[in-house]
């Protein structure tokens, strides 16, 4: 009798990624801490968070599930034995909606791209503006020091801040224009907070554990 390895969580999760004229068959076979074993078109691959599995990126791995993000920016958390079909579309300015599934910690995450650079952001309906630290703003090549200077209240006290307008950004695959951004004078490396100056460009609704953001027509 073979020994039982309790840390190995077996799964039977099949994912068909339709890409124009072909589809990739992807199955999650097992999870082991920060790694997962996938079968991609008959070949086994051991991958970590952040790596690609076919046309999908591994966002997080838990004992009984994994979150992946397809090339169109949509995320889905797959429980053991759960499968779904994801359509892969070419990114364009015409994309008008995002479908987000919660991370393992219950947060909704999306990429924020500005000036050709991308940072991970977390949906925060309690924040007034799209918000980030000056360290993150520097990485995104944002000229925030030319903005309106003010003060920002944080857990560590009041710090200097700037309010600027970003001419264009992408939230996932959706392009937005003239978004108010608050930049805190801080070297913290936390995620970008996607506040209401960005979210008010969308109609927001929840379907079970999914958050659906549909761009408003102006």
C-alpha positions, 0 to 999 in steps of 0.5 A: 500500500502506498503511503498517504501524503496528507499535504497533497490536495488532489483535484479534478478541475478542468478548464477549456480556454477557447482561443480563436480556432483552438482550445487548451485543456487544462486540469489542476491535479494537485496543490502543494503549498505555493505550488500546483500541478497542472496537466496541460494538453496531456503534459504535467507542469508544476507551477507557482503563483505568478506563473502561466498555465497555458493562457492563464496566470496563477493568482493564488493557490489554497489547499482546496482551490486555485485562482487563475486569471485569463488573458482577458483579465477575468479571474475565477476561483476554482474549487475542487472538482469545479470547471468552467469554460473561459473565452479568450478575447484580444484586449482592446479599448472596446472592452467594457466590463470586468468580472472579478472573483474574490482572492483567497482573502476575500478581496477583489483584485485587478491590474491598474496600468498607467504609462505602460506600467502595471501594478496590482490594485484592490477594489476599495469602495470606501476610498474616495479616489484611486490611491497609491504611495509615491513609491508606486507612483514613481514606478508608474512614471506619474508626475504627481508633484505637479498636482494639487498638494494637500494632506492625507490622514493615515494610521501613522498620522497626517502626511503630505499628499497630491491630487492629480488627474491621470489622462488614461489608464486601464483597469484590467482590460477596460480603458478609462480617461481623466481619473482623479488620483491621490498620491500619498508621500510614502515609501510603502509597497502596498497595493493600489487602492481602486476607489470611487473616482475609478469605480464610479465609471462603472455599474457594479453588481454582485452575482454570488461571489462575483463582482461585475463592473460594467463601464457606463456609457457617457 
